[in-house]
Amino acid sequence: MADMNERLQGLASRVRTPDVVDAMGRMHRHRCHINDLVSPTPGRVLLGPAVTVSYLPSCEETLPAEQFNFFRLFNDAIEDGAQGRVLVLASNGHADVSLGGGTKLSQVAARGLAGILADGRLRDFTEIASYDFAVYCWGQTTKWGGDVVAPFEANRTVVVAGVTVRPGDYVFADTSGAAVIPAAQVLSVFEEANRVAQDEAAFVERMRQGNPADDRSEQ
């Protein structure tokens, strides 16, 4: 496992999200890309297998806070391991609502996760940026979201911006956006992404040297 992680990190360090999306497109037809994300940790790359927490509209009658709260659901999500995981927070249609802030997300840093992909807004960007992980979301907000949504369940398949995320799928994100990759194929996808990046670099070099363009589609 350590050898695989080292190999994966090496491959991932040489590509961008568009390369990964192109590689996925050569192997699959389903949507895997997420655009227009915002980050309090710009420049940090997010990579790791997903654990998930999904939210539903708040209702004290059916979702009492003593049971349906972030800390309990987060602990459920990481029951089988936390180190290097990516916490995916699914808002189920409430993308403008806060799904967490600096205090709650300090737990993510303390448990050694790689970071967070949030299908919603987050609070306290400055505080979050001080933690040692990468974060991508839909933006910052000042308002607490607990009166609108509540954590509902952990480690179930979720949908973020039209992309299916299963627990264990790999999440890769950088300043270009994010991609979700089936765990069983993550190495082969990143190997293909490296070939995509090398092909692109070779094409650009040929153009710099004044060689005529070939029949490739514009990228």
Backbone bond lengths (Angstrom), bond angles and torsions (degrees), N, CA, C in turn:
res aa  C-N    CA-C-N  psi(-1)  N-CA   C-N-CA  omega(-1)  CA-C   N-CA-C  phi
1 M - - - 1.466 - - 1.525 111.40 -
2 A 1.340 116.27 -41.64 1.466 119.67 178.86 1.518 110.83 -61.71
3 D 1.356 117.06 -40.90 1.462 120.56 178.82 1.518 111.04 -63.51
4 M 1.344 116.69 -40.43 1.457 120.26 178.88 1.520 110.82 -64.16
5 N 1.339 117.08 -44.28 1.457 120.19 -179.96 1.518 111.55 -62.95
6 E 1.317 116.62 -39.59 1.464 120.43 178.37 1.523 110.57 -65.04
7 R 1.331 116.26 -43.56 1.457 121.04 177.69 1.534 110.86 -61.94
8 L 1.325 116.36 -44.04 1.460 121.35 -179.19 1.521 110.85 -64.17
9 Q 1.319 117.44 -45.10 1.453 120.18 179.92 1.528 111.36 -62.13
10 G 1.327 115.85 -38.78 1.456 119.31 177.87 1.521 112.58 -63.43
11 L 1.335 116.27 -44.53 1.461 120.51 178.26 1.524 111.18 -64.36
12 A 1.337 116.45 -43.24 1.459 120.67 -176.49 1.528 111.96 -67.28
13 S 1.318 117.68 -27.70 1.462 120.91 -177.51 1.521 112.65 -69.72
14 R 1.327 117.01 -13.63 1.470 120.53 -175.21 1.526 113.22 -107.22
15 V 1.339 118.04 5.73 1.464 119.94 -177.23 1.522 110.92 -131.35
16 R 1.344 114.30 168.31 1.456 122.75 174.73 1.526 108.76 -116.91
17 T 1.313 115.61 168.22 1.466 119.22 -179.59 1.533 112.29 -55.71
18 P 1.344 121.33 -42.51 1.469 118.93 178.51 1.530 112.90 -57.76
19 D 1.334 117.67 -35.57 1.467 120.00 177.31 1.521 110.85 -64.33
20 V 1.323 115.85 -40.65 1.466 120.28 179.41 1.528 110.35 -66.81
21 V 1.321 116.86 -42.03 1.464 120.40 179.11 1.524 110.46 -63.94
22 D 1.339 117.44 -41.44 1.468 120.06 175.79 1.523 111.10 -61.73
23 A 1.322 116.72 -41.41 1.467 120.18 178.91 1.524 110.72 -63.63
24 M 1.332 116.74 -43.14 1.460 119.97 176.68 1.523 110.97 -61.69
25 G 1.333 116.86 -37.28 1.458 120.59 179.79 1.515 112.68 -64.61
26 R 1.326 117.73 -29.03 1.463 120.86 177.15 1.523 112.18 -75.74
27 M 1.347 116.98 -19.46 1.459 121.20 -174.59 1.520 112.90 -110.76
28 H 1.322 117.75 -23.62 1.464 122.42 -175.18 1.520 109.86 -139.91
29 R 1.325 115.37 165.82 1.465 120.54 175.95 1.530 112.61 -111.34
30 H 1.325 117.85 -10.38 1.460 119.06 -176.09 1.527 111.58 -79.48
31 R 1.320 115.30 156.03 1.470 121.41 178.67 1.523 109.57 -66.93
32 C 1.322 116.59 134.51 1.464 120.73 178.39 1.520 112.49 -132.47
33 H 1.331 118.61 -5.86 1.460 120.90 -170.58 1.528 112.08 -103.12
34 I 1.334 114.92 147.76 1.461 122.85 176.76 1.518 107.57 -127.95
35 N 1.331 116.42 123.24 1.463 121.71 -176.34 1.531 111.92 -104.70
36 D 1.333 115.22 169.92 1.469 124.37 167.65 1.522 113.98 64.59
37 L 1.321 117.16 28.67 1.455 120.34 177.91 1.529 111.02 -78.20
38 V 1.314 115.32 154.49 1.464 123.40 178.27 1.525 107.48 -118.16
39 S 1.331 116.98 149.52 1.456 119.13 -177.25 1.525 112.04 -136.46
40 P 1.346 117.33 133.27 1.464 119.89 168.58 1.522 111.94 -78.83
41 T 1.342 116.12 -5.60 1.470 121.57 -179.82 1.526 109.87 -124.82
42 P 1.334 118.27 57.33 1.465 120.29 -176.06 1.518 111.30 -59.59
43 G 1.321 115.02 140.06 1.455 120.00 -179.35 1.513 113.36 95.69
44 R 1.331 117.45 -19.73 1.462 119.80 177.28 1.526 109.78 -85.11
45 V 1.323 115.95 137.82 1.461 121.57 178.79 1.520 108.62 -96.61
46 L 1.318 115.68 135.77 1.464 122.44 179.35 1.518 108.96 -105.01
47 L 1.323 116.58 127.25 1.462 120.97 178.47 1.517 109.19 -152.13
48 G 1.325 116.18 128.83 1.455 120.46 175.10 1.512 111.17 166.15
49 P 1.335 116.48 167.67 1.466 120.86 178.14 1.520 110.79 -74.68
50 A 1.326 115.66 143.35 1.453 121.50 -173.27 1.518 112.92 -81.41
51 V 1.326 114.18 139.94 1.463 122.55 157.76 1.527 105.17 -118.60
52 T 1.314 118.16 148.99 1.460 119.51 -170.01 1.527 112.37 -127.07
53 V 1.324 113.86 147.18 1.457 122.44 167.29 1.521 106.72 -132.77
54 S 1.323 117.00 125.49 1.460 119.98 179.11 1.524 110.26 -109.30
55 Y 1.328 114.73 150.56 1.458 122.87 -176.77 1.527 110.25 -112.85
56 L 1.333 115.42 152.54 1.463 123.10 171.75 1.524 108.81 -129.26
57 P 1.345 117.68 163.25 1.463 118.84 175.29 1.526 111.47 -55.82
58 S 1.314 115.75 136.56 1.459 120.83 -177.48 1.529 111.51 -61.83
59 C 1.333 114.93 141.60 1.465 121.68 175.36 1.525 107.16 -159.29
60 E 1.323 117.55 105.76 1.458 121.11 -176.17 1.522 112.27 -60.44
61 E 1.321 116.53 -28.68 1.461 119.88 -178.38 1.518 111.98 -69.12
62 T 1.342 116.59 -42.47 1.470 120.65 -175.65 1.523 113.54 -104.45
63 L 1.336 117.46 -19.37 1.460 121.86 179.88 1.523 109.51 -126.74
64 P 1.352 118.56 67.93 1.467 120.20 -178.19 1.527 111.51 -61.51
65 A 1.321 116.00 138.15 1.456 121.93 -172.31 1.520 113.36 -62.54
66 E 1.333 118.41 -28.42 1.458 119.24 -179.99 1.525 112.36 -66.96
67 Q 1.321 116.69 -20.81 1.469 120.78 178.02 1.521 111.42 -106.53
68 F 1.308 117.61 -43.10 1.465 121.79 -174.81 1.531 108.89 -102.70
69 N 1.335 114.42 81.53 1.456 120.34 179.93 1.522 108.87 -138.25
70 F 1.335 115.68 161.51 1.455 120.47 -173.11 1.514 112.36 -59.83
71 F 1.304 117.93 -44.20 1.456 120.09 -172.61 1.528 111.79 -65.40
72 R 1.330 117.85 -41.51 1.456 119.24 178.32 1.513 111.40 -68.34
73 L 1.331 117.01 -43.96 1.469 119.88 -178.68 1.522 111.18 -68.10
74 F 1.326 117.86 -36.57 1.461 120.82 176.58 1.521 110.59 -62.54
75 N 1.319 117.45 -44.98 1.465 120.26 178.03 1.524 111.47 -63.31
76 D 1.323 117.21 -36.72 1.470 119.98 174.72 1.526 110.54 -62.85
77 A 1.340 116.60 -41.04 1.462 120.75 -176.42 1.520 112.15 -63.96
78 I 1.340 117.04 -35.73 1.470 120.45 -175.34 1.523 112.32 -101.36
79 E 1.315 116.28 18.04 1.464 120.25 -176.66 1.528 112.29 -56.32
80 D 1.340 116.60 -35.56 1.467 120.46 -178.60 1.523 113.25 -94.63
81 G 1.312 117.44 8.53 1.461 120.68 178.13 1.513 111.69 139.65
82 A 1.325 116.18 144.25 1.460 121.42 -178.06 1.519 112.82 -119.53
83 Q 1.313 117.96 -35.65 1.456 122.07 -171.79 1.525 111.81 -56.66
84 G 1.339 115.27 123.46 1.454 120.45 175.65 1.517 115.58 78.21
85 R 1.338 118.17 1.92 1.469 120.30 -179.93 1.523 110.76 -80.44
86 V 1.330 114.89 162.34 1.458 121.73 174.42 1.527 107.91 -112.86
87 L 1.319 117.06 121.11 1.452 121.49 177.72 1.525 108.91 -82.58
88 V 1.324 116.11 116.48 1.467 122.15 177.85 1.525 107.83 -102.00
89 L 1.325 115.84 119.79 1.457 122.22 179.21 1.521 108.42 -104.50
90 A 1.328 117.01 116.22 1.466 122.31 -175.78 1.521 109.82 -103.88
91 S 1.330 117.34 121.31 1.464 121.60 -173.95 1.518 113.28 -87.26
92 N 1.328 117.62 -13.68 1.470 120.97 -177.95 1.529 112.29 52.95
93 G 1.340 114.69 51.19 1.455 120.17 172.87 1.511 115.41 97.44
94 H 1.336 118.63 5.24 1.463 121.46 -179.23 1.531 109.93 -116.61
95 A 1.316 115.40 59.90 1.463 120.85 -172.50 1.517 113.33 -69.99
96 D 1.335 119.64 -17.36 1.457 121.79 -179.60 1.523 113.18 -94.39
97 V 1.323 116.96 4.52 1.460 121.82 -175.74 1.528 109.87 -101.60
98 S 1.328 116.82 146.37 1.459 120.85 176.30 1.521 110.59 -68.81
99 L 1.337 115.41 131.06 1.464 121.73 175.22 1.522 111.31 -105.10
100 G 1.323 117.25 1.43 1.460 120.35 179.21 1.505 110.86 165.65
101 G 1.330 114.64 167.68 1.450 120.94 178.32 1.514 110.61 -143.35
102 G 1.310 115.92 -167.15 1.450 120.49 -173.13 1.513 114.42 -59.45
103 T 1.331 117.72 -39.67 1.463 120.57 -177.72 1.515 111.29 -66.62
104 K 1.322 117.24 -51.84 1.459 120.41 179.95 1.528 111.20 -61.94
105 L 1.302 116.32 -43.78 1.458 119.29 -172.74 1.523 112.46 -77.53
106 S 1.334 117.97 -7.72 1.462 119.46 171.51 1.525 110.54 -61.14
107 Q 1.337 116.64 -26.10 1.461 120.72 176.85 1.524 111.58 -64.84
108 V 1.335 115.76 -34.65 1.460 120.78 178.78 1.521 110.11 -64.53
109 A 1.327 115.93 -43.52 1.461 120.26 178.60 1.523 110.64 -65.32
110 A 1.329 116.59 -42.21 1.461 120.30 -176.34 1.522 112.66 -65.30
111 R 1.318 117.24 -27.44 1.463 120.77 -176.63 1.523 113.22 -95.87
112 G 1.330 118.39 1.03 1.454 121.58 171.69 1.514 116.07 81.11
113 L 1.328 117.73 24.23 1.457 119.24 176.67 1.533 110.30 -71.84
114 A 1.337 115.62 158.27 1.464 120.25 178.36 1.520 111.68 -73.71
115 G 1.346 116.51 -26.56 1.449 118.82 179.43 1.507 113.18 156.35
116 I 1.338 114.34 -159.79 1.459 121.49 -170.13 1.521 110.07 -136.98
117 L 1.325 115.75 137.67 1.458 123.06 164.73 1.524 106.36 -117.34
118 A 1.337 117.04 112.13 1.459 121.70 -174.25 1.520 110.88 -111.14
119 D 1.315 115.83 124.41 1.460 122.67 175.84 1.530 108.99 -85.87
120 G 1.319 114.58 56.10 1.450 122.21 -177.93 1.509 108.38 178.93
121 R 1.318 116.11 -168.65 1.455 120.65 178.09 1.531 110.35 -95.28
122 L 1.333 115.31 163.69 1.449 121.54 176.20 1.524 109.01 -129.41
123 R 1.323 116.09 155.56 1.455 121.06 175.86 1.533 110.12 -102.58
124 D 1.327 116.49 164.06 1.465 122.68 169.33 1.528 112.87 64.39
125 F 1.330 116.86 51.50 1.466 120.33 -179.45 1.531 112.00 -55.00
126 T 1.318 117.81 -41.43 1.462 119.56 -177.28 1.521 111.17 -62.38
127 E 1.322 116.39 -43.01 1.462 120.23 178.40 1.525 111.04 -66.50
128 I 1.322 116.74 -43.85 1.465 120.57 179.88 1.522 110.73 -60.69
129 A 1.332 117.23 -38.95 1.460 120.86 -178.85 1.522 112.21 -64.19
130 S 1.327 117.44 -20.23 1.463 120.45 179.29 1.519 112.83 -79.66
131 Y 1.341 117.32 -11.48 1.456 120.80 179.06 1.524 110.00 -84.25
132 D 1.314 116.06 159.85 1.462 121.34 -173.71 1.530 111.25 -94.81
133 F 1.327 116.01 58.85 1.458 120.34 173.37 1.528 109.25 -153.61
134 A 1.333 116.34 173.19 1.468 122.06 -179.83 1.521 109.52 -103.47
135 V 1.330 116.33 144.32 1.458 121.78 -176.95 1.519 110.22 -136.30
136 Y 1.333 115.73 134.21 1.464 122.13 173.98 1.522 108.27 -133.27
137 C 1.348 116.10 138.67 1.459 121.19 -175.50 1.529 108.11 -157.01
138 W 1.343 116.41 -166.98 1.472 120.21 -179.78 1.514 112.75 -95.93
139 G 1.331 117.49 -2.72 1.455 119.13 177.60 1.511 111.83 143.33
140 Q 1.336 115.20 179.87 1.455 122.12 -178.53 1.526 109.78 -100.56
141 T 1.315 115.94 150.59 1.452 121.10 173.82 1.521 108.56 -142.69
142 T 1.325 116.08 159.09 1.457 120.66 177.07 1.520 111.89 -99.22
143 K 1.333 117.78 -12.85 1.459 121.20 -172.49 1.522 112.17 -96.22
144 W 1.312 117.20 133.42 1.456 124.66 171.06 1.522 109.75 -59.36
145 G 1.347 116.42 141.13 1.456 119.60 -175.88 1.509 115.35 -103.97
146 G 1.349 117.70 2.60 1.455 120.18 -173.94 1.505 115.50 -67.39
147 D 1.334 117.87 -17.04 1.457 119.88 176.22 1.528 111.71 -83.45
148 V 1.337 116.41 -6.00 1.472 120.78 -178.73 1.521 111.77 -111.92
149 V 1.347 117.01 -44.94 1.461 121.17 -178.20 1.525 110.27 -131.95
150 A 1.330 114.82 157.17 1.463 121.45 177.59 1.519 108.88 -137.69
151 P 1.330 118.77 142.56 1.464 120.55 174.01 1.527 110.13 -58.44
152 F 1.319 116.15 136.97 1.462 120.19 -172.53 1.522 113.52 -118.02
153 E 1.354 117.53 -48.27 1.453 119.72 -178.43 1.519 110.40 -152.70
154 A 1.326 114.56 159.47 1.461 121.02 -175.93 1.515 110.73 -119.88
155 N 1.328 113.97 146.47 1.464 123.30 173.89 1.522 113.73 53.75
156 R 1.329 113.49 47.60 1.455 121.89 166.72 1.527 107.80 -116.27
157 T 1.317 117.36 157.89 1.455 120.89 177.02 1.523 109.75 -61.39
158 V 1.342 116.52 134.93 1.464 121.66 -179.81 1.527 109.07 -128.81
159 V 1.317 115.65 171.25 1.465 122.10 176.36 1.519 108.38 -125.00
160 V 1.325 116.24 128.75 1.462 122.98 177.44 1.518 107.96 -124.04
161 A 1.326 116.99 114.81 1.472 122.09 178.14 1.528 111.71 52.83
162 G 1.322 116.85 41.72 1.456 121.13 178.28 1.509 114.98 81.35
163 V 1.328 117.94 4.58 1.461 122.18 -178.88 1.532 109.20 -110.41
164 T 1.318 115.93 128.00 1.455 120.80 176.56 1.526 110.04 -74.76
165 V 1.334 115.66 133.19 1.468 121.45 176.03 1.520 107.52 -125.49
166 R 1.328 115.59 112.91 1.461 121.19 176.81 1.529 108.68 -97.70
167 P 1.327 118.35 143.91 1.465 118.73 174.05 1.521 110.29 -52.87
168 G 1.320 116.46 129.19 1.463 121.62 -177.18 1.508 113.71 99.20
169 D 1.356 118.88 -22.95 1.466 120.20 171.82 1.528 109.02 -58.90
170 Y 1.325 115.93 148.31 1.463 119.47 178.75 1.525 110.52 -89.31
171 V 1.310 115.30 135.88 1.457 122.72 175.35 1.527 107.68 -107.48
172 F 1.332 115.47 129.16 1.466 121.92 175.67 1.519 106.92 -124.98
173 A 1.318 117.31 128.16 1.464 120.30 179.90 1.518 110.65 -145.26
174 D 1.326 114.80 142.00 1.461 122.15 172.34 1.514 107.72 -144.84
175 T 1.316 117.98 -165.51 1.457 120.04 -176.17 1.527 113.36 -64.88
176 S 1.349 117.86 -13.99 1.458 121.42 179.04 1.516 112.82 -82.16
177 G 1.331 117.95 -23.24 1.455 122.11 -173.75 1.516 109.74 141.76
178 A 1.326 115.76 -159.90 1.463 120.62 -177.20 1.521 110.32 -133.91
179 A 1.332 115.27 157.64 1.460 122.06 174.75 1.520 107.93 -139.54
180 V 1.333 115.33 148.11 1.464 122.23 179.13 1.524 107.86 -116.75
181 I 1.338 115.74 130.42 1.470 121.67 -169.18 1.526 109.48 -127.56
182 P 1.334 118.41 132.08 1.468 120.11 176.45 1.519 110.71 -58.41
183 A 1.332 116.37 135.30 1.464 120.91 -174.61 1.521 112.43 -58.39
184 A 1.327 116.75 -39.82 1.462 120.31 -175.12 1.519 112.32 -66.31
185 Q 1.336 117.34 -18.14 1.456 120.59 -175.55 1.523 113.30 -118.58
186 V 1.333 117.08 12.99 1.455 118.59 -171.27 1.529 111.90 -63.83
187 L 1.319 118.51 -39.48 1.462 119.72 179.01 1.520 111.59 -65.83
188 S 1.334 116.84 -45.23 1.463 119.60 -178.86 1.521 111.30 -66.19
189 V 1.327 118.04 -33.90 1.463 120.74 177.03 1.524 110.73 -66.20
190 F 1.322 117.81 -43.21 1.461 119.53 -179.96 1.525 111.83 -72.45
191 E 1.324 117.92 -30.16 1.464 119.46 172.64 1.522 110.38 -63.84
192 E 1.337 116.01 -42.39 1.462 119.75 178.05 1.520 110.47 -67.80
193 A 1.326 117.90 -37.55 1.466 121.08 178.14 1.519 110.84 -61.57
194 N 1.321 117.22 -37.02 1.465 120.31 176.10 1.521 111.02 -65.30
195 R 1.325 117.19 -38.34 1.467 119.33 176.23 1.526 110.47 -64.93
196 V 1.330 117.19 -40.03 1.463 121.11 176.67 1.530 109.99 -58.95
197 A 1.327 116.28 -48.08 1.464 120.53 -178.77 1.530 111.37 -62.54
198 Q 1.322 117.21 -39.69 1.467 120.95 179.00 1.521 110.95 -67.10
199 D 1.330 116.83 -41.12 1.470 120.55 177.56 1.522 110.79 -61.81
200 E 1.331 116.39 -42.92 1.465 120.28 179.95 1.526 110.69 -64.06
201 A 1.323 116.03 -44.07 1.466 119.41 -179.50 1.521 111.13 -63.77
202 A 1.336 116.77 -39.04 1.468 120.01 179.32 1.526 110.73 -66.24
203 F 1.334 116.53 -38.70 1.465 120.99 178.76 1.528 110.68 -63.33
204 V 1.325 116.31 -46.14 1.461 120.60 -179.96 1.528 110.38 -62.27
205 E 1.334 117.13 -39.81 1.457 120.43 179.58 1.523 111.42 -64.37
206 R 1.334 116.53 -39.63 1.470 119.16 177.42 1.523 110.70 -62.03
207 M 1.327 117.14 -39.77 1.456 120.51 179.73 1.537 110.42 -66.00
208 R 1.311 116.65 -38.09 1.465 120.56 179.12 1.519 111.39 -64.61
209 Q 1.312 115.56 -31.58 1.450 120.14 -179.14 1.530 112.33 -85.84
210 G 1.335 116.24 2.27 1.450 120.32 175.20 1.504 114.71 85.00
211 N 1.320 118.86 13.17 1.453 120.96 176.67 1.522 109.97 -77.50
212 P 1.333 117.72 144.20 1.469 120.06 -178.23 1.519 111.11 -65.73
213 A 1.334 114.27 149.77 1.465 119.58 177.66 1.514 110.66 -66.76
214 D 1.322 115.80 149.07 1.453 120.47 175.14 1.516 109.14 -91.22
215 D 1.330 116.54 -163.46 1.469 119.93 -174.05 1.529 112.42 -92.36
216 R 1.308 117.10 15.58 1.477 118.88 179.25 1.509 110.57 -63.06
217 S 1.342 115.20 148.42 1.471 119.31 173.98 1.513 108.90 -69.92
218 E 1.311 116.68 149.42 1.463 121.22 179.08 1.526 109.27 -63.29
219 Q 1.317 116.09 136.16 1.475 121.39 -178.98 1.523 109.87 -106.17
